[in-house]
Amino acid sequence: MAALKTSGRSKHALPSFYNNLPQNRSSRIATSRRDKANQDKLNTDIFELYMEDLWKHIDEDKKSAYAYFDSLWFNMYYCGQNIPNVLKWIKAKRIFSRQYVFVPIVCCGHWSLLVLCHFDETNCSDIKKGPRMIVLDSLNTADPTRFQSAIRKFIADIYETEEREESKQFINKIRLEFPKVPQQNGEECGIYVLYFIQCFLQNKKLAEVLENKKLEEDFTQLLDDGWFDPEELENFRKDIHSFQANRNSKTEE
């Protein structure tokens, strides 16, 4: 489950983003406070702070090849809130020079992850690593495909905003896939999104799988490629709980 929250944001956040938040966000802050005792419910503050910490510990090559969006940008776009600003902030991320871009989807109280793969490539059919998109969702019963049309419109608007030369036909050919991934047992969908991102950054087996996948091969059986370790996920969950407890303690001091 997702709890939206703004207090305690990093000083590195884009100021215009927080000046234009949806008006109903304050009511969600109250909800997140009531749920504070539940460690598995990740709010957007903790997500952003953990991502900043995670980013500090990856090598410079990955920092230049990877990027991630603020956890509320897709939600704002999807809800029609400040779309011009959202697209402007995305432009600053330079996704067309990145190997992987992580786009958290936080909608209807649930987290999932859209990954833009190889958008630095400009061909959908003739090369090994053409652009493709995958959605990783730890709750299949939520039907991750329900955002399919919204994602495609989102991507088309990004291309248009950046005045790219690619045609609509090219954009429509970009593969959008929904591979099988580990499934949550409770309300820890936000933790799973962070775990999926960490796997892209640090899991050598997953890196090998992604590197060896040809464009004509789909990702539907991604979980079957041997990269997932349940013990690793459990240790990661404990790490998130510890991180969250430490941040809450500092906030209360």
VOZA-265508 format. One record per residue: x, y, z of N, C-alpha, C in turn; residue in one letter. Coordinates in steps of 0.2 Angstrom, whole numbers, plus 5000, padded with zeros to 4 digits. Example, Ala and Ser with C-alpha at 12.3 -4.5 7.8 and 13.67 -1.06 7.14 Angstrom:
VOZA-265508
506649725039506249785039506649845039a;506449895035506849955036506450005039s;
***
This chain:
VOZA-265508
500449945000500050005000500450065000m;500250124997500650184997500350235001a;500750275005500550325008500850395006a;500550445004500850505001500950555006l;501550585006501750625011502350675009k;502350735012502850785009503350805014t;503150805021503550835026504250795026s;504850835027505450805028505750785021g;505550825016505850805009506550835009r;506950805004507650825004507750895001s;508250925003508350995000508550994993k;508650934990508850924983508250924979h;507650914982507050904978506850974973a;506550964968506351014964505851064967l;505951124968505551164972504851174969p;504851184962504251194959503751134959s;503951074960503551014961503151024967f;503451044973503051044979502651104980y;502751154975502351214975501651194971n;501651144968501051124964500751064965n;500751034971500450974973499750974973l;499450914971498650914972498450934978p;497850974978497550994985497350944990q;497150884987496950834992497550794995n;498150814994498650784997498750785004r;498450845007498550855014498150805018s;497550775015497150725019497450665019s;497950645013498250585013498850585018r;499150645020499650645025499350625032i;498750645033498450625040498350545040a;498150515034498150445033498750415035t;499350445032499950405032500250415040s;500050465043500150465050499850415054r;499250395053498850345056499150275055r;499450275049499750205047500450205049d;500750245053501450255054501750195057k;501350155061501550105065501650045060a;501350045055501449985050502049995046n;502549955047503249965044503149945036q;502749905034502749885027502349935023d;502049985026501750035022502250095020k;502450095014502950145013502650205010l;502850265014502650325011503150355006n;502950415003503350434997504050475000t;503950495006504550525009505150475010d;504950425013505450365014505750345008i;505250335003505450304996506050354994f;505850424993506350464991507050464994e;506950465001507550465005508050405004l;507650345004508050285003508350284996y;508050314991508250314984508950354984m;508850414987509450454988510050424991e;509950384996510450344999510750294995d;510250254992510450204987510950234981l;510750294979511050324973511750344975w;511850354981512550374983513050324983k;512750254983513250204984513350164977h;513050194972513150154965513750194962i;514050154957514650184954514450244949d;514950284947514750344943514550324936e;514750264933514450244927513750224927d;513550194932512750184933512450244934k;512650294938512350354939512250394932k;512650384928512550424921512150384916s;512150314918511750274913511050254916a;510850274922510250254925509950324928y;509250324928508950384931508250354934a;508050394939507350384942506950444943y;506250434942505850494943505550494950f;505350554952505050564958504450514959d;504250494964503750444965503050464964s;502950534963502350564962502250584955l;502750584951502650614944502150584940w;502150514940501650484936500950494938f;500950484945500250494948499950564946n;500350614946500150684945499950684937m;500350654933500150654926499550614925y;499450564928498850514927498250554930y;498350594935497750634938497650694934c;498050714929497950774926498150834930g;498650824935498850884939499550914936q;499550974934500151004933500650964927n;500250944922500650904917501150944914i;501151004912501651034909502351034913p;502251044920502751044924503050974925n;502650924925502950864926503350844920v;503150864914503450844908504150884908l;504150944910504750984911505250954915k;505050934921505450894926505750834923w;505350794919505550734916506150754911i;506050804907506550824902507150834905k;507250854911507850874914508250804916a;507850744916508150684918508550654912k;508450684906508750654900508750584899r;508050564898507950484898508250454891i;508350504886508550474880509250464879f;509650474885510350464885510450404891s;509950374893509950324899509850254896r;510150204900510050134898509450114902q;509350134908508750114912508450174915y;507850184915507450234919506950204923v;506950224930506450194934505850244936f;505250224934504650264935504150234940v;504150254946503650224951502950244949p;502550194949501850214948501450204955i;501250264957500850264964500150284963v;499750234962499050254960498550204964c;498050234966497450194970497750154976c;498250184979498450154985498950104984g;499250094978499650034976500250064973h;500850034974501450044970501649994965w;501850014959502149964955502750004951s;503149974947503750004944503749994936l;503750054933503850054926504550064925l;504850024920505650024919505650044911v;505950094910506050114903506750094901l;506850044896507450004895507750034888c;508350054888508650064882508350124878h;508050174881507750224877508350274874f;508950254875509550284872509650254865d;509250204863509250174857508650204852e;508750204846508250234842507950194836t;508050124838507750074833507350024837n;506750004834506349964838506449884835c;506849874830506749814827507449784825s;507949824823508549804819509149794824d;509049814830509649804835509549764841i;510049734844509949694850509549724855k;509749784857509449824863509049884861k;508549874857508049924856507649944862g;507250004862506950024867506349974869p;506149964875505649924878505449954885r;504849934887504649954893504349894897m;504449884903504249834907503949864914i;503349824916503049844922503149794927v;503349804933503449754938502949774944l;502549724945502049734950501949674954d;502049684961502049634966501349614968s;500849634964500149614966499749614959l;499849554956499449534950498749544950n;498449534956497749544957497449614956t;497949664956497749734955497749744947a;497949694943497949704936498349764933d;499049744933499549794931499449824924p;499049784920498949804913498449864912t;498049884918497549934918497850004916r;498550004917498850074915499150074908f;499050024905499350014898499250074894q;498650094893498550154888498850224891s;498750224898499050284901499750294900a;500150234901500850234900501050254893i;500650224888500850244881500750314880r;500250344883500050414882500650454885k;500850434891501350464895502050474891f;502150414888502850414884502750454878i;502150454874502050494868502150564870a;501850584876501950654878502650674879d;503050624882503750644884504150654877i;503950604872504350614866504150684863y;503450704863503250764860503550824863e;503550824870503850884874504650894872t;504950834871505650844870505850854862e;505250854858505350874851505750824848e;505650754849506050704846505750694839r;506250664835506050654828505650584827e;505650544832505350484831504550484829e;504350444825503650454823503150414828s;502550434828502050394832502050324831k;502150304825502250234823502750194827q;503350234827503950204831503750204838f;503450254841503250254848502850194850i;502350184845501850134847502150064846n;502750054843503049994842503449974848k;503550024852503950004858503649954863i;503949904864503649844868503549864875r;502949844877502749854884502549784887l;502949764892502849694895502649694902e;502349644904502149634911502449564914f;503049564915503349494917503149474924p;503249414925503049384932503649404937k;503449424943503949444948503649424955v;504049424960503849404966503249434969p;502849404972502149434974502149444982q;501849504984501849524991501349484994q;501449475001500949445006500549495009n;500749555010500349605014500349665010g;500549725013500449785010501149815009e;501649775007502349805006502449814999e;501949834995502149844988502649904986c;502649954991503250004990503949974991g;503949934996504549894997504849854991i;504349824988504449784982504749824977y;504449884976504749934970505449944972v;505549964978506249984980506749924979l;506449864980506849804979507049784972y;506549794968506649784960507149834958f;507149904960507649944958508349924960i;508349904966509049884969509249824965q;508849784963509049724959509349744952c;509049794949509349824943510049854944f;510149884950510749914951511249874954l;511049814957511649774961511549704960q;511049674957510949604956511349584950n;511849544951512349524945511949474940k;511549434943511149384939510649414935k;510349464938509849504934510149544928l;510749574930511049614925511249564919a;511449504920511649464915511049444911e;510449434914509849414911509649474906v;509649534908509549584904509949604899l;510649594900511149604895511049554889e;510849494891510849434886510149434882n;509649464884509049464881509049504875k;508849474869508749504863508149534862k;508049584858507449624857506849584856l;506949524852506349484850506149434855e;506549434861506349394866505949434871e;505449404874505049444879505249434886d;505049474890505249464897504749434902f;504249404899503649374903503849324908t;504449284907504649234911505349264915q;505349324916505949354919506149324926l;505649304930505749274936506049204936l;505949174930506149104929506849104927d;507249164926507949164924508349154930d;508149144936508549124942508849184946g;508649244945508949304948508649314955w;508049294956507649314962507949264968f;508049294974508249264980507849284985d;507349234988506849254993507249284999p;507749255001508149275007508449345006e;508649355000508849424999508349475000e;507749454997507149504998506949515005l;506949465009506849465016507349515020e;507949505018508449545021508349625019n;508149625013508049695011507449725014f;506949685015506349715019506549735026r;506949695029507249715036507649785036k;508049785030508449845030507949915029d;507449905025506949955024506649975031i;506449925035506149935041506649975046h;507249955046507749995050507850065047s;507950075041507950135038507450185040f;506850155039506150195041506150215048q;506350165053506350175060506850235062a;507450235059507950285060507750355058n;507450355052507150415049506650445054r;506150405056505650425060505850445067n;506450415070506750435076507050505075s;507350515070507650585069507150635068k;506550615065506050665064505750685071t;505650635075505350645082505750685087e;506450685085506950715090506850795090e;
***
